[in-house]
Amino acid sequence: MSEVKLEDIVSLAKRRGFIYQGSEVYGGLSGTWDYGPLGVSLKRNIMNAWWQTFVDSRDDMYGVDAAILMNPNVWKASGHVDTFTDPLVECSNCKGRFRADHLEGDKCPNCGKTGTFGEARQFNMMFKTNVGPVDDDKSISYLRPETAQGIFINYKNVLDSFYPDLPFGIAQMGKAFRNEISPRDFIFRSREFEQMEIEYFVQPDKWQESFDALLADIHEFLKSLGLPAESIHELEVPDDDRAHYSKRTIDIEYDFPIGREELLGLAYRTDFDLKNIQDNAGKNMEYTIKGTNDKFIPHVIEPSFGVERMIMAVLTSAYREDEQNGEKRIYLALPEHLAPVKYAVSPLLKNKPELVAKAREVYDALKKKHGNVMWDDNGNIGKRYRRQDEIGTPYCVVIDFETLDDDTVTIRDRDTTEQKRIAITDLE
Ligand code: ATP
């Protein structure tokens, strides 16, 4: 387990405008979270880093962005309508409902009584909705509980447009919805969240090498987000716990403040999904090796990342406390490419128009170049540093009277708090 406390992260996230409870003014909506100005930047930076690593920098990956609402046959064929369930129990005393496999013993976590749970029943986690103006069985559709199926139903489209050689992958990032029985642990278990998934299509007898290569790529990516290797663990999911169609699954677990829990999964799904589509949609899903008559349904390796869990892991690994001049300091040691703000620019004194004007000049130039630059002239310099430390800004730039003479500024490093005098032209 991480030394960092969950409440410290939740409180910083709210105080500094990263993440708020969804619909908070109305008392909230359980399992939903809203991203504030800094949260949305952090989230986008993580998602952009993922896309850059797994799609843009490779030539074996294709991106898609499928509709969230899909033909309900997608979820029948995939098995979600029948089996995307969690075991639900109800307490006969307080009527509280709980996920049976998350309970410890037979004591109700709500009212504390024991022996009040009835038989567990299977609860389907898909959110149902109706598409179109008629509210009947024929119009039922579902909010997608994973992004993966949006990829599978476009496999043939990508094949026909791009003729990729095997192995190749299709990637998608976007919202997923699960009616979790008990959402909990901040954003870790939400009802609305985002996923970043890849379906990597391979020749059946070559799945192992792609599985190993993707596993190595995943570790590289986690390292680039600043997650320490000692907090990352591979769990080889045993036969009994794996989905029946999966021949091998590794859960990548992380030492969160709530304990060691799943961060993402890597699964070898055989030809289960494409075969189901072929059988149910009646469309041929086979791949023909170029220049041969060798035809088969490709097998699939699926890396499946949850964005919220990545955010929580990044915040956990970046959260630091130390002492500066006898005072406790909190800071986020975020890697530069994830920090919501890269530079904060301040005039030393905000009531000196000449300093403000010069600082504006520096700010405008940096902003034009980097975008994620913040103007901060609130409170004294010490307060500004504290605030910027808490949101993980790597560099604070201060414009003072010396700047007016020699075009140099003070630049302060977040992690070491060291200050240096450098020329404005060297700021980059
Ligand atoms: P868990 O066992 O924790 O419920 P899962 O095995 O059902 O997760 P998958 O179906 O494998 O999860 O989904 C892939 C990834 O999506 C997970 O590794 C996780 O990062 C993310 N994820 C799944 N459910 C949630 C959720 N309710 N809230 C946030 N992220 C989620």
Residues whose N, C-alpha, C, O or C-beta is under 5 A from the ligand:
A	BS01	ATP	R178 E180 I187 F188 R189 S190 F193 E262 L263 L264 G265 S304 F305 G306 E308 R309
